[in-house]
Amino acid sequence: MAEVTSPLERQRTRTAWRFLAPALVVLALAAGWPLARTAMLGFTDAWLGDPESGAWIGLENYLGRHEGRWTGLLADPQWWRAAANTLLFASVSVALETVLGVVIALVLNAEFRGRALVRAAVLVPWAIPTVVSAKIWGWMLNDQFGVINQLLLALGAIGAPLAWTADPQLALPTVILVDVWKTTPFMALLALAALQLVPKECYESARVDGAGAVRVFFDVTLPLIWPALVVAAAFRALDALRAFDVIYVLTANDANSMSLSVFARQQLVDFQDVGYGSAAATLLFMLVAGAAALILVAGRVRITEAGALQ
């Protein structure tokens, strides 16, 4: 049965669209046209010297067949490796940042002396520009004069200096840890805001029922802050999937840690292949859009009283 709306509700809806229309037009011009232009260039063989001279080649930048072999992004091992790096970077960093952010938020939500100062100090890593923080960590992780290696050597944790950003086994984990250090305060801030909206009566009722701290967290706190955590994780996942600056500053074009954004930049700037790079950027956009949809659907998962997910 169709939902019946009153004339007043329809009028409010029309008014809302009238107010939103200017912002939507500006958004379409500022974001829609560049996106459409990039998608169109992905179907050409344009190069950086003269992007307008590119000929239409259809889907060959995505998948084509020449001289008996498959070509294009979907047949490019380097693109698939960058995609795997991006997914691993996003999933691990967002998971760690969410867990650590909730832990920090729980600590900051407690009453103790100097809490305001601690809250301000926690936000410092997030306030530092990403390029600056990545450069700082690059110096700290240097295998010759970096303070991290000197500290680990003094503690006896390692026997020789480690090339944190050059070692194929350490490059991606190092980038993930730097990103976690940089962005965990953002997750903590959003989790703290959600915690402060939880009614105190819920905790008082739980204490009266004799619930312990762990059960209170899983049965009271987590279900109530779950929507905020989903929104925060969605924002962070979108950022992580298109991560560029922290990865490029620390490891440049290293294939062991290259993300899809770094791959697209390499094709566009270093190789001057606008068509191929635009196709890579378009696939990255599709990946981010798909991930956003999946996160929003996953956010509808409901936590039951038994602590299970439905």
C-alpha beads as a LAMMPS data file, in Angstrom:
LAMMPS data file: protein, C-alpha beads

310 atoms
309 bonds

1 atom types
1 bond types

-500.0 500.0 xlo xhi
-500.0 500.0 ylo yhi
-500.0 500.0 zlo zhi

Masses

1 110.0

Atoms # bond

1 1 1 0.000 0.000 0.000
2 1 1 1.426 3.368 -0.996
3 1 1 2.320 5.703 1.806
4 1 1 0.020 8.705 2.057
5 1 1 1.706 12.038 2.632
6 1 1 0.005 15.231 3.699
7 1 1 0.131 18.441 1.631
8 1 1 2.317 20.001 4.327
9 1 1 4.882 17.188 4.059
10 1 1 4.944 17.494 0.271
11 1 1 5.438 21.238 0.568
12 1 1 8.330 20.715 3.001
13 1 1 9.911 18.247 0.592
14 1 1 9.680 20.690 -2.312
15 1 1 11.117 23.465 -0.148
16 1 1 14.006 21.235 0.905
17 1 1 14.828 20.428 -2.725
18 1 1 14.744 24.130 -3.614
19 1 1 17.271 24.878 -0.878
20 1 1 19.462 21.947 -1.905
21 1 1 19.354 22.691 -5.631
22 1 1 22.117 25.373 -5.691
23 1 1 24.495 23.164 -3.697
24 1 1 23.733 20.187 -5.955
25 1 1 24.423 22.269 -9.070
26 1 1 27.758 23.468 -7.674
27 1 1 28.663 19.902 -6.669
28 1 1 27.800 18.625 -10.136
29 1 1 30.021 21.270 -11.749
30 1 1 32.906 20.896 -9.296
31 1 1 32.940 17.098 -9.017
32 1 1 30.632 15.627 -11.635
33 1 1 32.284 17.131 -14.712
34 1 1 35.901 16.209 -13.776
35 1 1 34.728 12.698 -12.952
36 1 1 32.877 12.378 -16.243
37 1 1 35.882 13.799 -18.107
38 1 1 38.202 11.298 -16.462
39 1 1 35.858 8.439 -17.330
40 1 1 35.737 9.581 -20.978
41 1 1 39.531 9.844 -21.221
42 1 1 39.720 6.252 -19.968
43 1 1 38.278 5.147 -23.322
44 1 1 41.005 6.890 -25.321
45 1 1 44.750 6.567 -25.878
46 1 1 45.402 10.201 -24.893
47 1 1 48.817 11.168 -23.591
48 1 1 49.847 14.019 -21.283
49 1 1 51.429 16.191 -23.977
50 1 1 48.093 16.575 -25.785
51 1 1 45.118 14.965 -23.990
52 1 1 42.716 16.249 -26.685
53 1 1 44.446 14.231 -29.423
54 1 1 43.559 10.825 -28.009
55 1 1 41.679 8.427 -30.277
56 1 1 38.708 6.408 -29.056
57 1 1 39.817 2.840 -28.274
58 1 1 36.829 1.597 -26.305
59 1 1 37.549 -0.782 -23.436
60 1 1 41.142 -1.549 -24.397
61 1 1 42.533 0.347 -21.407
62 1 1 40.463 -1.921 -19.188
63 1 1 40.735 -5.200 -21.052
64 1 1 41.786 -5.862 -24.618
65 1 1 43.527 -8.497 -26.699
66 1 1 46.550 -7.801 -28.906
67 1 1 48.772 -10.293 -30.696
68 1 1 47.211 -13.212 -28.865
69 1 1 47.567 -11.856 -25.320
70 1 1 45.319 -9.939 -22.962
71 1 1 46.193 -6.323 -22.222
72 1 1 44.696 -3.539 -20.125
73 1 1 44.287 -2.886 -16.420
74 1 1 42.432 -6.110 -15.673
75 1 1 45.304 -8.067 -17.201
76 1 1 48.040 -5.947 -15.596
77 1 1 49.727 -7.749 -12.666
78 1 1 50.993 -4.423 -11.300
79 1 1 47.431 -3.056 -11.121
80 1 1 46.208 -6.164 -9.309
81 1 1 49.106 -5.887 -6.881
82 1 1 48.249 -2.240 -6.223
83 1 1 44.608 -3.238 -5.704
84 1 1 45.629 -5.920 -3.192
85 1 1 47.877 -3.426 -1.385
86 1 1 45.037 -0.900 -1.257
87 1 1 42.503 -3.376 0.127
88 1 1 44.979 -4.687 2.701
89 1 1 45.998 -1.174 3.712
90 1 1 42.377 -0.031 4.052
91 1 1 41.059 -3.089 5.913
92 1 1 43.915 -3.380 8.417
93 1 1 44.310 0.347 9.085
94 1 1 40.586 1.015 9.504
95 1 1 40.155 -2.018 11.789
96 1 1 43.087 -1.009 13.994
97 1 1 42.025 2.635 14.076
98 1 1 38.472 1.717 15.044
99 1 1 39.509 -0.577 17.886
100 1 1 42.177 1.777 19.204
101 1 1 39.867 4.754 18.758
102 1 1 37.174 3.132 20.897
103 1 1 39.716 2.214 23.586
104 1 1 41.079 5.768 23.683
105 1 1 37.547 7.196 23.711
106 1 1 36.622 5.015 26.686
107 1 1 39.662 6.315 28.567
108 1 1 38.962 9.937 27.667
109 1 1 35.315 9.546 28.644
110 1 1 36.272 8.684 32.220
111 1 1 36.608 11.344 34.901
112 1 1 40.210 12.126 35.896
113 1 1 42.361 15.160 36.562
114 1 1 43.813 16.778 33.467
115 1 1 41.320 15.125 31.122
116 1 1 40.970 18.237 28.940
117 1 1 44.748 18.441 28.454
118 1 1 44.943 14.743 27.541
119 1 1 42.109 15.140 25.032
120 1 1 43.932 18.001 23.352
121 1 1 47.222 16.057 23.277
122 1 1 45.573 13.019 21.685
123 1 1 44.411 15.133 18.740
124 1 1 47.916 16.366 17.878
125 1 1 48.774 13.551 15.393
126 1 1 45.511 14.142 13.543
127 1 1 46.091 17.904 13.433
128 1 1 49.485 17.544 11.731
129 1 1 49.209 17.602 7.901
130 1 1 49.620 14.116 6.462
131 1 1 52.587 15.025 4.264
132 1 1 54.388 16.593 7.225
133 1 1 53.748 13.641 9.538
134 1 1 54.801 11.174 6.820
135 1 1 58.032 13.095 6.270
136 1 1 58.709 13.146 10.023
137 1 1 58.192 9.396 10.224
138 1 1 60.367 8.927 7.136
139 1 1 63.290 10.546 8.970
140 1 1 62.558 8.657 12.182
141 1 1 62.492 5.333 10.292
142 1 1 65.662 5.975 8.286
143 1 1 67.913 2.914 8.386
144 1 1 71.111 4.967 8.952
145 1 1 70.248 7.794 11.330
146 1 1 66.616 7.161 12.266
147 1 1 65.743 7.360 15.961
148 1 1 63.518 4.253 15.768
149 1 1 66.415 1.995 14.781
150 1 1 68.683 3.606 17.370
151 1 1 66.107 2.997 20.102
152 1 1 65.516 -0.627 19.084
153 1 1 69.243 -1.258 18.880
154 1 1 69.723 0.202 22.369
155 1 1 66.977 -2.065 23.714
156 1 1 68.440 -5.111 21.982
157 1 1 65.220 -5.705 20.031
158 1 1 67.080 -5.842 16.706
159 1 1 70.633 -6.772 15.803
160 1 1 71.052 -4.441 12.825
161 1 1 69.275 -1.359 11.480
162 1 1 66.143 -2.115 9.464
163 1 1 65.174 -0.427 6.196
164 1 1 61.571 0.092 7.257
165 1 1 60.365 1.781 4.076
166 1 1 62.607 -0.060 1.591
167 1 1 62.359 -3.662 2.785
168 1 1 59.706 -5.503 0.696
169 1 1 58.420 -7.254 3.822
170 1 1 58.270 -4.111 5.975
171 1 1 57.192 -1.350 3.571
172 1 1 53.425 -1.898 3.669
173 1 1 53.190 -2.711 7.421
174 1 1 55.240 0.421 8.131
175 1 1 52.898 2.585 6.065
176 1 1 49.903 1.050 7.843
177 1 1 51.368 1.788 11.287
178 1 1 52.112 5.398 10.340
179 1 1 48.558 5.821 9.055
180 1 1 47.161 4.277 12.251
181 1 1 49.204 6.725 14.342
182 1 1 47.949 9.620 12.222
183 1 1 44.237 8.808 12.037
184 1 1 43.368 6.965 15.255
185 1 1 42.638 10.317 16.997
186 1 1 39.933 10.981 14.385
187 1 1 38.205 7.707 15.249
188 1 1 38.668 8.395 18.958
189 1 1 37.067 11.815 18.585
190 1 1 33.970 10.440 16.858
191 1 1 33.700 7.535 19.298
192 1 1 34.029 9.936 22.231
193 1 1 31.242 12.108 20.833
194 1 1 29.017 9.025 20.595
195 1 1 29.904 7.911 24.126
196 1 1 28.910 11.259 25.577
197 1 1 25.443 10.873 24.057
198 1 1 24.813 7.549 25.808
199 1 1 22.258 8.142 28.613
200 1 1 23.733 7.587 32.068
201 1 1 20.532 5.833 33.088
202 1 1 21.544 2.887 30.900
203 1 1 24.725 2.380 32.935
204 1 1 22.885 2.811 36.215
205 1 1 20.359 0.134 35.223
206 1 1 23.168 -2.200 34.176
207 1 1 24.943 -1.739 37.523
208 1 1 21.709 -2.427 39.383
209 1 1 21.380 -5.687 37.424
210 1 1 24.907 -6.616 38.487
211 1 1 26.492 -6.477 35.020
212 1 1 30.288 -6.316 34.894
213 1 1 32.332 -3.819 32.916
214 1 1 32.844 -6.146 29.942
215 1 1 29.173 -7.051 29.697
216 1 1 28.154 -3.399 30.043
217 1 1 30.406 -2.528 27.125
218 1 1 29.079 -5.243 24.799
219 1 1 25.430 -5.088 25.881
220 1 1 25.008 -1.354 26.477
221 1 1 27.836 0.806 25.157
222 1 1 28.659 -0.907 21.852
223 1 1 25.051 -1.214 20.569
224 1 1 24.395 2.453 21.350
225 1 1 27.546 3.802 19.693
226 1 1 27.426 1.296 16.807
227 1 1 25.784 3.693 14.277
228 1 1 28.418 6.341 14.974
229 1 1 31.211 3.785 14.582
230 1 1 29.778 2.653 11.248
231 1 1 29.726 6.232 9.964
232 1 1 33.270 6.834 11.216
233 1 1 34.514 3.580 9.670
234 1 1 32.814 4.465 6.383
235 1 1 34.567 7.848 6.237
236 1 1 37.906 6.282 7.122
237 1 1 37.483 3.443 4.625
238 1 1 36.798 5.927 1.833
239 1 1 39.924 7.859 2.781
240 1 1 42.049 4.720 3.120
241 1 1 40.987 3.281 -0.239
242 1 1 42.158 6.425 -2.015
243 1 1 45.234 6.935 0.171
244 1 1 48.076 8.619 -1.651
245 1 1 50.123 11.119 0.350
246 1 1 51.290 8.962 3.269
247 1 1 52.205 6.090 0.922
248 1 1 53.910 8.222 -1.715
249 1 1 55.942 10.268 0.773
250 1 1 57.187 7.167 2.621
251 1 1 57.742 4.702 -0.231
252 1 1 57.219 6.639 -3.516
253 1 1 56.527 4.210 -6.400
254 1 1 57.601 1.070 -4.551
255 1 1 55.508 -1.802 -5.927
256 1 1 55.477 -3.487 -2.509
257 1 1 53.316 -0.722 -1.029
258 1 1 51.890 1.036 -4.091
259 1 1 48.212 1.908 -3.777
260 1 1 45.760 2.407 -6.623
261 1 1 46.086 6.186 -6.274
262 1 1 49.871 5.968 -6.542
263 1 1 49.495 3.620 -9.525
264 1 1 47.146 6.056 -11.291
265 1 1 49.528 8.940 -10.592
266 1 1 52.456 6.953 -11.971
267 1 1 50.608 6.228 -15.212
268 1 1 49.388 9.811 -15.598
269 1 1 52.541 11.723 -14.638
270 1 1 55.582 9.459 -14.898
271 1 1 54.463 7.511 -17.972
272 1 1 52.279 10.380 -19.338
273 1 1 49.617 7.863 -20.365
274 1 1 46.456 9.854 -19.704
275 1 1 44.116 7.227 -21.116
276 1 1 45.504 4.363 -19.070
277 1 1 45.837 6.493 -15.945
278 1 1 42.279 7.813 -16.316
279 1 1 40.998 4.263 -16.622
280 1 1 42.871 3.378 -13.418
281 1 1 41.370 6.390 -11.652
282 1 1 37.883 5.414 -12.846
283 1 1 38.267 1.884 -11.501
284 1 1 39.444 3.353 -8.194
285 1 1 36.304 5.501 -8.040
286 1 1 34.144 2.438 -8.703
287 1 1 35.963 0.546 -5.951
288 1 1 35.440 3.366 -3.448
289 1 1 31.764 3.712 -4.373
290 1 1 31.215 -0.038 -4.026
291 1 1 32.990 -0.131 -0.683
292 1 1 30.857 2.757 0.592
293 1 1 27.691 0.890 -0.363
294 1 1 28.882 -2.310 1.329
295 1 1 29.794 -0.464 4.528
296 1 1 26.412 1.235 4.698
297 1 1 24.660 -2.106 4.193
298 1 1 26.881 -3.757 6.816
299 1 1 26.047 -0.915 9.191
300 1 1 22.476 -2.141 9.301
301 1 1 23.619 -5.297 11.081
302 1 1 21.929 -5.355 14.474
303 1 1 23.575 -6.457 17.694
304 1 1 21.278 -8.779 19.627
305 1 1 20.974 -9.071 23.392
306 1 1 23.103 -12.188 23.318
307 1 1 25.945 -10.238 21.735
308 1 1 25.631 -11.942 18.335
309 1 1 25.322 -10.150 15.037
310 1 1 22.211 -10.454 12.894

Bonds

1 1 1 2
2 1 2 3
3 1 3 4
4 1 4 5
5 1 5 6
6 1 6 7
7 1 7 8
8 1 8 9
9 1 9 10
10 1 10 11
11 1 11 12
12 1 12 13
13 1 13 14
14 1 14 15
15 1 15 16
16 1 16 17
17 1 17 18
18 1 18 19
19 1 19 20
20 1 20 21
21 1 21 22
22 1 22 23
23 1 23 24
24 1 24 25
25 1 25 26
26 1 26 27
27 1 27 28
28 1 28 29
29 1 29 30
30 1 30 31
31 1 31 32
32 1 32 33
33 1 33 34
34 1 34 35
35 1 35 36
36 1 36 37
37 1 37 38
38 1 38 39
39 1 39 40
40 1 40 41
41 1 41 42
42 1 42 43
43 1 43 44
44 1 44 45
45 1 45 46
46 1 46 47
47 1 47 48
48 1 48 49
49 1 49 50
50 1 50 51
51 1 51 52
52 1 52 53
53 1 53 54
54 1 54 55
55 1 55 56
56 1 56 57
57 1 57 58
58 1 58 59
59 1 59 60
60 1 60 61
61 1 61 62
62 1 62 63
63 1 63 64
64 1 64 65
65 1 65 66
66 1 66 67
67 1 67 68
68 1 68 69
69 1 69 70
70 1 70 71
71 1 71 72
72 1 72 73
73 1 73 74
74 1 74 75
75 1 75 76
76 1 76 77
77 1 77 78
78 1 78 79
79 1 79 80
80 1 80 81
81 1 81 82
82 1 82 83
83 1 83 84
84 1 84 85
85 1 85 86
86 1 86 87
87 1 87 88
88 1 88 89
89 1 89 90
90 1 90 91
91 1 91 92
92 1 92 93
93 1 93 94
94 1 94 95
95 1 95 96
96 1 96 97
97 1 97 98
98 1 98 99
99 1 99 100
100 1 100 101
101 1 101 102
102 1 102 103
103 1 103 104
104 1 104 105
105 1 105 106
106 1 106 107
107 1 107 108
108 1 108 109
109 1 109 110
110 1 110 111
111 1 111 112
112 1 112 113
113 1 113 114
114 1 114 115
115 1 115 116
116 1 116 117
117 1 117 118
118 1 118 119
119 1 119 120
120 1 120 121
121 1 121 122
122 1 122 123
123 1 123 124
124 1 124 125
125 1 125 126
126 1 126 127
127 1 127 128
128 1 128 129
129 1 129 130
130 1 130 131
131 1 131 132
132 1 132 133
133 1 133 134
134 1 134 135
135 1 135 136
136 1 136 137
137 1 137 138
138 1 138 139
139 1 139 140
140 1 140 141
141 1 141 142
142 1 142 143
143 1 143 144
144 1 144 145
145 1 145 146
146 1 146 147
147 1 147 148
148 1 148 149
149 1 149 150
150 1 150 151
151 1 151 152
152 1 152 153
153 1 153 154
154 1 154 155
155 1 155 156
156 1 156 157
157 1 157 158
158 1 158 159
159 1 159 160
160 1 160 161
161 1 161 162
162 1 162 163
163 1 163 164
164 1 164 165
165 1 165 166
166 1 166 167
167 1 167 168
168 1 168 169
169 1 169 170
170 1 170 171
171 1 171 172
172 1 172 173
173 1 173 174
174 1 174 175
175 1 175 176
176 1 176 177
177 1 177 178
178 1 178 179
179 1 179 180
180 1 180 181
181 1 181 182
182 1 182 183
183 1 183 184
184 1 184 185
185 1 185 186
186 1 186 187
187 1 187 188
188 1 188 189
189 1 189 190
190 1 190 191
191 1 191 192
192 1 192 193
193 1 193 194
194 1 194 195
195 1 195 196
196 1 196 197
197 1 197 198
198 1 198 199
199 1 199 200
200 1 200 201
201 1 201 202
202 1 202 203
203 1 203 204
204 1 204 205
205 1 205 206
206 1 206 207
207 1 207 208
208 1 208 209
209 1 209 210
210 1 210 211
211 1 211 212
212 1 212 213
213 1 213 214
214 1 214 215
215 1 215 216
216 1 216 217
217 1 217 218
218 1 218 219
219 1 219 220
220 1 220 221
221 1 221 222
222 1 222 223
223 1 223 224
224 1 224 225
225 1 225 226
226 1 226 227
227 1 227 228
228 1 228 229
229 1 229 230
230 1 230 231
231 1 231 232
232 1 232 233
233 1 233 234
234 1 234 235
235 1 235 236
236 1 236 237
237 1 237 238
238 1 238 239
239 1 239 240
240 1 240 241
241 1 241 242
242 1 242 243
243 1 243 244
244 1 244 245
245 1 245 246
246 1 246 247
247 1 247 248
248 1 248 249
249 1 249 250
250 1 250 251
251 1 251 252
252 1 252 253
253 1 253 254
254 1 254 255
255 1 255 256
256 1 256 257
257 1 257 258
258 1 258 259
259 1 259 260
260 1 260 261
261 1 261 262
262 1 262 263
263 1 263 264
264 1 264 265
265 1 265 266
266 1 266 267
267 1 267 268
268 1 268 269
269 1 269 270
270 1 270 271
271 1 271 272
272 1 272 273
273 1 273 274
274 1 274 275
275 1 275 276
276 1 276 277
277 1 277 278
278 1 278 279
279 1 279 280
280 1 280 281
281 1 281 282
282 1 282 283
283 1 283 284
284 1 284 285
285 1 285 286
286 1 286 287
287 1 287 288
288 1 288 289
289 1 289 290
290 1 290 291
291 1 291 292
292 1 292 293
293 1 293 294
294 1 294 295
295 1 295 296
296 1 296 297
297 1 297 298
298 1 298 299
299 1 299 300
300 1 300 301
301 1 301 302
302 1 302 303
303 1 303 304
304 1 304 305
305 1 305 306
306 1 306 307
307 1 307 308
308 1 308 309
309 1 309 310
